[in-house]
Amino acid sequence: MKKPQYIDYSSLNVFSVFNQTDIKYPIVLSVPHSGQTFPPAFFEMTNLSLQDLRANEDLYVDDLLSPLLNNSMTGIVMHMARAFIDINRDQIELDDHMFEDYPSDKIIFENSRCRSGYGLIHRIAGDSRPIYKKPLLYAEVQERIKNVYLNYHKNLKKLVDASVKKFGFCLVLDCHSMPSKICSIVDENSKIDICLGDLFLQSCPTEISDILKNSLIQKGYSVLKNIPYSGAYTTFHYCEPRQKIYTLQLEVNRALYADEKTFEKKADYARLQKDLCESISELAKSL
C-alpha cells in the first residue's frame, strides 16, 4: 500500500474558536465554508488554480460576522478550504470512485451529494472540472478527517455543551452564503436575499427563527424559510429539541455583497455586515 503524502497539520491554522470561556448568549455561530487555506502538498494533487478551487467557498461569511465574533459572540470558524474537506457533510459521505484503494469492507455511500461530486471530499470544482489529477489514497483522506473534520466538530460540540450547561439550552446558527443562480432558479419572479433553514420546522421553534426573519425583513431583505435550503449535516446532526438544542441554517445571497466571478466586495458590503450582525445580536439577546 502506498503511503499517503505527508501533510503537517500542526503547522496549519485549521480553525478558530471565539469566546469559549465567557459565553454571554445561548447561541453558537458555526462558519464551516469560508476558509481559504490549503496545505501546500494539496496543489500537487490538482491542476486547478486557487481561483478555480474557491468557486464553492462561502465568500467572506467569516468577515461578515467578525464584529460579533471579535466582540462577544461565541463561535467557531473553519480556515481550511471547503474544496479540501467539507465540514458540513457526514464523515461517511465518501465517493468510492475517487479512491485507488477504497477498502472493500467499507460502506459505499450513495446519495445525491456524492453522485454530483460534492460529498465530504469534493470531486469537482464549481465549474464541474475534476479537482484531482488521479485517484486519492484512502489513508490520506482519513488523515484529513482526523485532523480537520473531527477536530472541528469536537470543538463545536464543546461550545454547544457549554451553552447548555450555562443557560439550559443552545441555538446553533450555521452560517453560509448561497450562489445567486440558485435563488433565481427557484423563483424567477422574486429575489431571495436570505434563506433560513430549519428542516421544515423540525430543528428550531418558529418563535425563535421568526425573530431573525422579521428583523431582517424590517431591514429591507427578502427572507424565505427552507427555500432553497432547509439545512444540511450540521443542522441535522446537532438538533436535539428534547435537550433544548436547536439549529438554524443561515444562507445569504452572495450577489448581495460580492461579485461572484472576481470575489470583489460590493459597495453595499458594509451595510449588509451591519444589518446582519444587528439582527443576529437581537436574536441572541432575546433568547
Wavefront OBJ file of the C-alpha trace (Angstrom):
o trace
v 0.000 0.000 0.000
v 1.265 3.445 -0.888
v 1.930 5.834 1.943
v -0.171 8.999 1.941
v 1.631 12.205 1.114
v 2.647 13.765 4.411
v 0.771 16.899 5.481
v 1.990 18.628 8.600
v -1.309 19.616 10.175
v 0.494 21.013 13.213
v 1.734 23.861 11.026
v -1.782 24.761 9.819
v -4.264 27.100 11.459
v -7.213 24.765 10.977
v -9.928 26.767 12.752
v -10.507 29.483 15.328
v -12.776 29.386 18.366
v -14.208 32.610 19.755
v -15.405 33.478 23.263
v -15.428 29.936 24.600
v -14.686 30.778 28.227
v -17.112 33.667 28.605
v -20.313 32.588 26.875
v -22.676 35.551 27.087
v -25.552 34.265 24.974
v -27.107 30.805 24.359
v -26.146 30.936 20.688
v -23.160 29.429 18.882
v -22.129 30.567 15.408
v -20.654 27.938 13.102
v -18.902 29.119 9.921
v -17.736 25.993 8.063
v -17.241 27.059 4.444
v -15.424 30.405 4.279
v -11.892 29.035 4.717
v -9.207 29.653 2.098
v -6.339 27.525 3.435
v -4.926 24.564 1.509
v -1.873 22.577 2.598
v 0.955 23.210 0.093
v 1.001 19.487 -0.758
v -2.604 19.713 -1.940
v -1.623 21.658 -5.055
v 0.463 18.690 -6.195
v -2.811 16.742 -6.398
v -4.650 19.155 -8.698
v -4.266 21.103 -11.931
v -6.744 23.755 -10.835
v -5.838 27.232 -9.671
v -6.692 28.708 -6.296
v -9.336 30.857 -8.026
v -10.949 27.740 -9.509
v -10.956 25.979 -6.155
v -12.633 28.901 -4.405
v -15.776 28.750 -6.563
v -17.838 26.976 -3.872
v -16.427 28.969 -0.983
v -18.851 30.892 1.230
v -17.286 34.232 0.403
v -16.456 36.446 3.370
v -19.003 34.900 5.729
v -16.364 34.830 8.454
v -15.648 38.504 7.844
v -19.325 39.442 7.707
v -19.728 38.016 11.212
v -16.395 39.232 12.581
v -17.913 42.185 14.519
v -19.891 39.642 16.554
v -17.124 37.078 16.985
v -14.492 39.679 17.843
v -16.759 41.202 20.454
v -18.828 38.782 22.500
v -20.493 36.102 20.369
v -19.386 32.508 20.800
v -18.490 30.670 17.620
v -16.128 28.585 15.541
v -14.725 29.401 12.097
v -13.090 26.886 9.766
v -9.960 28.135 7.979
v -9.373 25.100 5.772
v -10.971 25.397 2.353
v -14.229 23.650 1.547
v -12.629 22.076 -1.536
v -10.129 20.353 0.786
v -12.781 18.861 3.082
v -16.430 19.787 3.542
v -17.242 20.135 7.241
v -20.985 20.274 6.577
v -21.199 16.635 5.488
v -21.349 13.334 7.319
v -17.880 11.823 7.509
v -19.076 8.692 5.677
v -20.200 10.673 2.604
v -17.247 9.477 0.540
v -17.365 8.732 -3.185
v -15.617 5.362 -3.512
v -14.817 6.101 -7.176
v -12.390 8.835 -6.055
v -10.012 6.335 -4.443
v -7.464 3.933 -5.839
v -7.648 1.801 -2.708
v -11.127 2.209 -1.226
v -11.408 -0.625 1.350
v -13.625 -3.499 0.278
v -15.076 -3.791 3.778
v -16.221 -0.157 3.950
v -19.727 1.046 3.204
v -20.185 2.512 -0.271
v -22.200 5.610 0.489
v -24.676 6.649 -2.186
v -26.525 9.943 -2.022
v -27.163 12.882 -4.323
v -24.236 14.909 -2.976
v -21.726 12.117 -3.592
v -23.122 11.409 -7.055
v -22.965 15.092 -8.000
v -19.366 15.423 -6.798
v -19.927 17.324 -3.557
v -19.552 14.776 -0.795
v -17.170 15.071 2.141
v -14.287 15.355 -0.331
v -15.364 17.322 -3.385
v -14.673 15.588 -6.693
v -15.354 18.627 -8.862
v -14.958 22.396 -8.625
v -17.737 24.916 -9.122
v -17.412 24.777 -12.902
v -17.674 20.954 -12.846
v -13.998 20.376 -13.695
v -12.339 17.490 -11.805
v -10.274 18.655 -8.836
v -7.817 15.769 -8.661
v -5.292 14.623 -11.241
v -5.528 10.999 -10.115
v -7.377 8.847 -7.553
v -6.789 9.566 -3.890
v -5.314 7.343 -1.215
v -7.854 6.324 1.423
v -5.341 6.785 4.262
v -4.633 10.385 3.208
v -8.327 11.286 3.339
v -8.626 9.620 6.737
v -5.896 11.992 7.921
v -7.982 14.933 6.708
v -10.970 13.607 8.619
v -8.968 13.087 11.795
v -7.075 16.381 11.816
v -9.680 18.728 10.363
v -13.209 17.334 10.317
v -13.352 15.558 13.672
v -11.347 18.296 15.368
v -13.765 20.982 14.188
v -16.865 19.080 15.280
v -15.324 18.121 18.624
v -14.794 21.799 19.392
v -18.215 22.834 18.104
v -19.812 20.261 20.393
v -17.835 21.637 23.349
v -19.293 25.081 22.685
v -22.814 23.676 22.443
v -22.399 21.688 25.659
v -21.027 24.740 27.475
v -24.029 26.807 26.375
v -26.467 24.140 27.551
v -24.647 23.858 30.869
v -24.831 27.610 31.458
v -28.234 28.520 30.008
v -30.125 25.249 29.793
v -30.390 25.439 26.013
v -28.499 26.412 22.874
v -29.124 27.593 19.329
v -26.520 26.637 16.727
v -26.640 29.156 13.883
v -24.854 27.544 10.938
v -23.773 30.384 8.656
v -23.344 30.160 4.880
v -23.680 32.032 1.618
v -25.519 30.802 -1.466
v -24.908 31.415 -5.173
v -27.369 33.863 -6.724
v -28.158 31.451 -9.590
v -29.775 29.075 -7.090
v -32.100 31.844 -5.951
v -33.193 32.719 -9.481
v -33.722 29.063 -10.418
v -36.107 28.658 -7.507
v -38.203 31.681 -8.402
v -37.561 33.887 -11.438
v -40.098 36.479 -10.369
v -38.796 37.320 -6.927
v -35.391 37.627 -5.344
v -34.244 35.663 -2.333
v -31.774 37.594 -0.211
v -31.605 35.301 2.794
v -32.769 31.773 3.494
v -33.324 30.348 6.971
v -33.363 26.563 7.093
v -34.999 24.761 10.000
v -35.507 21.308 8.432
v -39.115 22.314 7.794
v -39.871 23.237 11.418
v -38.032 20.260 12.914
v -34.816 21.891 14.154
v -35.905 25.259 15.530
v -39.113 26.645 17.046
v -40.827 29.169 14.797
v -40.862 31.758 17.568
v -37.057 31.703 17.561
v -36.420 31.709 13.811
v -39.085 34.376 13.280
v -37.143 36.827 15.456
v -34.253 36.707 12.996
v -36.521 36.565 9.949
v -38.630 39.559 10.978
v -35.601 41.627 11.962
v -34.031 41.100 8.539
v -37.310 41.792 6.741
v -37.627 45.077 8.629
v -34.197 45.993 7.298
v -35.443 45.510 3.741
v -34.315 41.958 2.930
v -36.349 39.245 1.251
v -36.255 36.261 3.609
v -37.659 32.792 2.972
v -37.633 29.685 5.110
v -36.318 26.389 3.718
v -36.121 27.721 0.152
v -33.756 26.915 -1.473
v -32.089 25.169 1.506
v -33.695 23.572 4.546
v -30.451 22.577 6.274
v -27.584 20.112 5.923
v -25.402 17.963 8.173
v -24.766 20.464 10.980
v -28.413 21.473 11.151
v -29.492 17.843 11.371
v -26.661 16.413 13.480
v -26.746 18.966 16.313
v -30.518 19.278 16.507
v -31.814 17.792 19.777
v -35.075 19.585 20.614
v -35.749 17.333 23.615
v -32.447 18.515 25.078
v -33.300 22.113 24.089
v -30.558 22.201 21.463
v -31.875 23.905 18.351
v -30.288 24.552 14.973
v -30.901 27.055 12.203
v -29.069 27.347 8.889
v -28.467 30.870 7.605
v -27.803 31.395 3.879
v -27.008 34.820 2.416
v -27.227 35.507 -1.326
v -23.607 36.175 -2.376
v -24.657 38.667 -5.018
v -25.832 40.994 -2.239
v -22.289 41.767 -1.178
v -19.744 40.406 -3.677
v -19.001 39.864 -7.353
v -19.309 36.094 -7.713
v -16.711 35.895 -10.504
v -13.993 38.215 -9.220
v -14.778 37.782 -5.490
v -14.563 41.552 -5.038
v -16.668 43.114 -2.295
v -19.517 45.351 -3.434
v -20.265 48.865 -2.228
v -23.142 47.587 -0.040
v -20.888 45.141 1.823
v -20.612 47.253 4.983
v -24.358 47.785 5.110
v -25.091 44.074 4.890
v -22.467 43.324 7.529
v -24.016 45.860 9.910
v -27.589 44.666 9.285
v -26.714 41.001 9.609
v -24.788 41.465 12.849
v -27.507 43.652 14.349
v -30.215 41.089 13.566
v -28.219 38.169 14.951
v -27.412 40.218 18.035
v -31.128 40.970 18.504
v -31.840 37.244 18.279
v -29.110 36.354 20.779
v -30.310 38.917 23.324
v -33.902 37.705 23.013
v -33.132 34.058 23.801
l 1 2 3 4 5 6 7 8 9 10 11 12 13 14 15 16 17 18 19 20 21 22 23 24 25 26 27 28 29 30 31 32 33 34 35 36 37 38 39 40 41 42 43 44 45 46 47 48 49 50 51 52 53 54 55 56 57 58 59 60 61 62 63 64 65 66 67 68 69 70 71 72 73 74 75 76 77 78 79 80 81 82 83 84 85 86 87 88 89 90 91 92 93 94 95 96 97 98 99 100 101 102 103 104 105 106 107 108 109 110 111 112 113 114 115 116 117 118 119 120 121 122 123 124 125 126 127 128 129 130 131 132 133 134 135 136 137 138 139 140 141 142 143 144 145 146 147 148 149 150 151 152 153 154 155 156 157 158 159 160 161 162 163 164 165 166 167 168 169 170 171 172 173 174 175 176 177 178 179 180 181 182 183 184 185 186 187 188 189 190 191 192 193 194 195 196 197 198 199 200 201 202 203 204 205 206 207 208 209 210 211 212 213 214 215 216 217 218 219 220 221 222 223 224 225 226 227 228 229 230 231 232 233 234 235 236 237 238 239 240 241 242 243 244 245 246 247 248 249 250 251 252 253 254 255 256 257 258 259 260 261 262 263 264 265 266 267 268 269 270 271 272 273 274 275 276 277 278 279 280 281 282 283 284 285 286 287
